[in-house]
Amino acid sequence: MPSEMVRVVYRKYNGAAHRDYPARRLHEDDLGVWLGVVQGTRSVYHGRPSVEQIPFVLLVPHHAWWTGMFNPPPRTSEVYCDIATPARWEDEDTVHIIDLDLDVVRRRATGAVELRDEDEFDEHRIRFGYPDDVIAEARAAAAHLLVALGDGTEPFATAYRKWLSAVV
C-alpha cells in the first residue's frame, strides 16, 4: 500500500541537489500521482534549507518528460512545468526526478504561456553531456506543453483545481 507521505527529490543531470521536500499523496489517476504541499513545509532548494511560503500541488505523470506544479494566488505562475526525465519511484514513498532546466509557465494575470531557461538548458546539455535522446525528449515535452497550457488540455484546464483546494 502506498505511503500517505512522499519525499520528492529533484536533482540536476549531474547529480547536484535541486529540490527536496515532503508532500502528501492526494490521489492517483490516469494523469499521474497528485501530491500536495502545504504552506510551512520545510524543504531544501539548491542544497539550502527553505520553507514553502505558498502551498501547491505537484502532478507527477506516469511516463511523461515533465512535472506540473499548480499554484494559488499570490504566486504569479498559475502553472509551472519542469521539463524532467520520467519520474522514478522508490518504494512508493520517494520519487526521483532529474530536472532538465527547461520550464513552461502559464502566467496567472495574462494567461500567457512562456518557455523559460533555454540558456541554462543549452549550457547544461553541453557541460553535463545530455545524450541526443534526452535533448530530443526535453524539447518535445516543452513543445507539447507550450500548446497544452494554452489550449485547455487537461490537466491544465480544471483537473488540478480540486487538488489545489485540498492544500490551500
C-alpha angles and dihedrals in degrees: 000000000000119000118251090227122057129192111222113206120185119184133175119247091264091056097257116147114259110162134349126177144141119252135182117244104238103173145330123219140147089293094057140260117330114211127187128212118191128209111274095033111150111234144161120241119187089345094307128109114256141167122225108242096186125040120236145174122236122204113204105194118217097240110354130120093238145053124217126221115195116200137193124219136309088045107095093217111073091186125018118184122192115207103228143151114274111284119265115210122210116198089335091275101077126051121196119204129179110215112218096195100244116110132188114205135186112206117224100218099047106018087233114157117213140179112228138193099022088146092055090048092051092048095047096043087061099037095044096034101238107201117242093252091054091050091049093048092047093050092045091051091050092049091049093049093047087063099035096052090052103043103049098257111162136280085033099058110054110324093094097052098082091051093046090052088056092063102035 
